[in-house]
Amino acid sequence: TASTVRRLSELPGVRNANGTVTGDTALADKKGDLVGDGWSSKGGNWAEGDPRYPMEKGRGPLKGGEVALDSHTAERTGYRVGDTVRLSVAGPVRTEKVTGIFRTDDGGVAAGGTLVLFDTASAQRLFAEPGRWTGIELRAEEGVSQTDLAARAEKALPTGAEAVTGKRLAQEQADSARGQMDTLRTGLLAFAGIALFVGIFLIANTFSMLVAQRTAELALMRALGASRRQVTRSVLIEALAVGLIASASGLAAGIAIGAGLRSLLNASGQTIPDGPLVI
């Protein structure tokens, strides 16, 4: 409640305290498809001068019927200030007007999710109760560590509430995003293993056929004085050279295809987490 926010703001080492309200918010793109399918789709509150979400374009929502979108979502959906969006918050579809585009370092958004901001009164009505918060964000004064601030806040919180440092919260968001990728990663590794297993037999069979076709050539080399070891070494060196060239070509092609697919999926509106291309 407001009294809890006021009490925490008066703690030693607290620069400011902001009440937060968050909840699930499903946002549809211009085609009516869910944005951020499979990732975090959240909603929250915005207040004038909110340092968490600096506005890039337009202004924050000040009343019911207005929302602000994170810049990542606006970029991939094509929404601009003044557009009308459709979204759902545990109920029927709502139609809201976009009044602003903001920047955020939220881990869920970086992982491909969406963040929609409402005015505080609307957010409390949608995600909690009027006058109540689902969380309180504290900013420490210079020289005060997150751990010390969390320890002080813990003593002032009501029963059942917990103080969590920003570092721990960021780690939890990263773990959540990583967990959502585990299933996909496991499936891809399984297919890679199958492809490697089949590839081994194909390569072995191919070289067996090549050696069989060159029986006369190899016999001639033996007749000219080449030892068995020299003949075997020549075949192995040839196989190594072919393998290195094929591996380098395949790696280069894979990197190019991966980068191309990422650009293609982003252009088609699919959700791809931020981050570098992993090789």
C-alpha positions in Angstrom: 0.0 0.0 0.0 1.0 3.7 -0.1 1.9 3.6 3.6 4.4 0.7 2.9 6.0 2.7 0.0 6.3 5.8 2.3 7.8 3.7 5.1 10.4 2.2 2.8 11.3 5.5 1.2 12.2 6.8 4.7 14.8 4.1 5.3 18.4 5.1 5.6 20.2 4.7 2.3 17.1 4.9 0.1 17.2 7.5 -2.6 13.6 6.9 -3.8 10.9 4.2 -3.7 8.4 3.4 -6.5 5.4 1.2 -6.2 5.1 -1.3 -9.0 2.2 -3.4 -10.4 2.8 -6.2 -12.9 0.8 -9.0 -14.5 0.3 -11.0 -17.6 -0.7 -9.0 -20.7 -1.2 -10.6 -24.1 -0.6 -8.2 -26.9 -1.7 -8.8 -30.5 0.1 -7.5 -33.6 -1.6 -5.8 -36.6 -2.6 -9.2 -38.0 -4.2 -10.3 -34.7 -1.4 -12.8 -33.8 0.0 -12.9 -30.3 3.3 -11.0 -30.0 6.1 -12.8 -28.0 4.5 -16.2 -28.2 6.3 -18.5 -25.8 8.1 -15.7 -24.0 7.3 -13.2 -21.3 4.3 -11.1 -22.1 3.9 -8.6 -19.2 2.1 -5.5 -18.2 3.0 -2.9 -15.6 2.4 0.7 -14.4 4.0 4.0 -15.4 4.1 7.2 -13.4 5.3 10.7 -14.4 9.1 10.8 -14.3 9.4 7.0 -13.8 13.2 6.3 -14.1 12.7 2.7 -15.0 11.2 3.4 -18.4 12.6 6.5 -20.2 10.4 7.5 -23.0 11.9 7.4 -26.5 8.8 8.8 -28.3 5.6 10.3 -27.1 4.6 10.2 -23.5 3.6 7.8 -20.8 -0.1 6.7 -20.3 -1.9 9.1 -18.0 -5.4 7.7 -18.0 -7.5 4.6 -18.9 -7.4 3.7 -22.6 -3.8 4.6 -23.0 -0.7 2.4 -23.0 3.0 2.6 -23.8 5.0 -0.1 -25.6 8.7 -1.1 -25.2 10.8 -0.2 -28.2 11.6 -3.8 -29.1 8.0 -4.7 -29.5 7.2 -1.5 -31.3 10.0 -2.1 -33.8 9.0 -5.7 -34.7 5.2 -5.0 -34.8 5.4 -1.6 -36.5 3.2 0.1 -33.9 3.7 3.9 -33.6 2.5 6.6 -31.2 -1.1 7.2 -32.0 -1.9 3.6 -33.2 -4.6 1.5 -31.6 -3.6 -1.9 -30.2 -5.6 -4.9 -29.0 -4.6 -6.7 -25.8 -6.0 -9.0 -23.2 -5.5 -9.0 -19.4 -7.2 -12.0 -17.9 -10.5 -11.2 -19.7 -12.0 -9.9 -22.9 -9.9 -8.2 -25.5 -9.2 -4.5 -24.8 -8.5 -1.7 -27.3 -6.0 0.8 -26.2 -4.2 3.8 -27.8 -0.4 3.9 -27.9 0.8 7.2 -26.4 4.5 6.4 -26.0 7.5 4.1 -26.9 10.0 3.5 -24.1 13.4 1.9 -23.6 13.9 -0.8 -21.0 16.6 -3.2 -19.8 14.1 -5.7 -18.7 15.4 -9.3 -19.1 12.1 -10.6 -20.4 11.9 -8.0 -23.2 15.6 -8.7 -24.1 14.6 -12.4 -24.4 11.9 -11.7 -26.9 9.0 -10.8 -24.6 6.7 -7.8 -24.5 6.1 -5.1 -21.9 2.9 -2.9 -21.9 2.6 0.0 -19.5 -0.7 1.4 -18.2 -1.3 4.4 -16.0 -1.0 3.4 -12.3 -4.7 3.4 -11.5 -5.5 1.2 -14.5 -2.6 -1.2 -13.7 -3.8 -1.5 -10.1 -7.3 -2.2 -11.2 -6.1 -4.8 -13.7 -3.4 -6.6 -11.8 -4.1 -6.0 -8.1 -6.6 -3.9 -6.3 -7.0 -0.1 -6.2 -4.4 1.4 -4.0 -2.3 -1.7 -3.8 1.0 -2.7 -5.3 2.5 -6.1 -6.3 6.0 -4.8 -5.6 8.1 -1.9 -4.6 11.4 -0.8 -6.3 14.0 0.9 -4.1 17.0 2.8 -5.5 19.9 3.1 -3.2 22.0 6.2 -2.4 25.6 6.3 -3.6 27.8 4.0 -1.5 24.9 1.8 -0.3 25.1 -1.8 -1.6 22.1 -3.8 -2.8 22.6 -6.4 -0.1 22.6 -3.8 2.7 19.5 -2.1 1.3 17.7 -5.4 0.9 18.5 -6.2 4.5 17.1 -2.9 5.8 14.0 -3.2 3.7 13.4 -6.8 4.9 12.8 -5.5 8.4 10.3 -2.9 7.3 8.2 -5.2 5.0 4.9 -6.7 6.1 4.6 -10.4 6.8 4.9 -12.5 3.7 6.8 -10.0 1.7 10.4 -10.5 0.6 13.2 -8.1 -0.3 15.2 -9.2 -3.4 18.3 -7.5 -4.8 18.3 -6.3 -8.4 21.2 -8.6 -9.1 19.2 -11.6 -7.9 16.1 -10.5 -9.8 18.1 -10.2 -13.1 19.6 -13.7 -12.5 16.1 -15.1 -12.0 14.9 -13.5 -15.2 18.0 -14.9 -17.0 17.3 -18.4 -15.6 13.7 -18.2 -16.7 14.7 -17.3 -20.3 17.3 -20.0 -20.3 14.9 -22.6 -19.1 12.5 -21.7 -21.9 15.2 -22.4 -24.4 16.3 -25.8 -22.8 13.6 -27.8 -24.6 14.5 -26.3 -28.0 18.2 -26.7 -27.4 17.7 -30.4 -26.4 15.7 -31.1 -29.6 18.3 -29.4 -31.8 21.1 -31.3 -30.1 19.2 -34.6 -30.6 18.8 -33.9 -34.4 22.5 -32.9 -34.5 23.5 -36.2 -32.9 21.4 -38.1 -35.4 22.9 -36.2 -38.3 26.4 -36.8 -37.1 25.7 -40.6 -36.6 24.3 -40.9 -40.1 27.1 -38.7 -41.5 29.8 -41.0 -40.1 28.4 -44.0 -42.0 27.9 -42.0 -45.2 31.5 -40.7 -45.1 32.9 -44.2 -44.3 30.9 -45.8 -47.1 31.9 -43.0 -49.6 35.6 -43.5 -49.0 35.3 -47.3 -49.1 33.8 -47.0 -52.5 36.5 -44.5 -53.6 39.3 -46.8 -52.4 37.7 -49.8 -54.2 37.5 -47.8 -57.4 41.2 -46.9 -57.2 42.4 -50.5 -56.6 44.3 -50.5 -59.9 46.0 -47.2 -59.1 47.0 -48.3 -55.6 48.3 -51.6 -57.0 50.4 -49.7 -59.5 51.9 -47.6 -56.7 52.8 -50.7 -54.8 54.4 -52.2 -57.9 56.5 -49.0 -58.3 57.9 -49.6 -54.8 55.5 -47.7 -52.4 55.1 -49.4 -49.1 51.7 -50.3 -47.6 52.3 -47.6 -45.0 52.9 -45.0 -47.7 49.7 -46.0 -49.6 47.7 -45.9 -46.4 49.1 -42.5 -45.5 48.3 -41.1 -48.9 44.6 -42.2 -48.5 44.4 -40.8 -45.0 46.0 -37.4 -46.0 43.5 -37.1 -48.8 40.6 -37.9 -46.5 41.9 -35.3 -44.0 42.2 -32.6 -46.6 38.7 -33.3 -47.9 37.4 -33.3 -44.4 39.0 -30.0 -43.5 37.8 -28.3 -46.6 34.3 -29.6 -46.2 34.2 -28.7 -42.5 35.4 -25.1 -43.2 32.9 -24.7 -46.0 30.1 -26.2 -43.8 30.9 -23.9 -40.9 30.9 -20.8 -43.1 27.7 -21.8 -44.8 26.1 -22.6 -41.4 27.0 -19.1 -40.0 25.7 -17.4 -43.1 22.4 -19.4 -43.0 22.0 -18.8 -39.3 22.4 -15.0 -39.7 20.1 -15.1 -42.7 17.4 -17.1 -40.9 17.6 -14.7 -37.9 17.1 -11.7 -40.2 14.3 -13.5 -42.0 12.4 -14.5 -38.8 12.8 -11.0 -37.4 11.5 -9.5 -40.6 8.5 -11.9 -40.6 7.6 -10.8 -37.0 8.8 -14.0 -35.3 10.3 -13.6 -31.8 14.0 -14.0 -31.6 15.9 -13.2 -28.4 18.5 -10.5 -28.4 22.1 -11.4 -28.3 25.0 -12.4 -30.5 25.0 -15.3 -32.9 26.3 -18.3 -31.0 28.7 -20.6 -32.9 
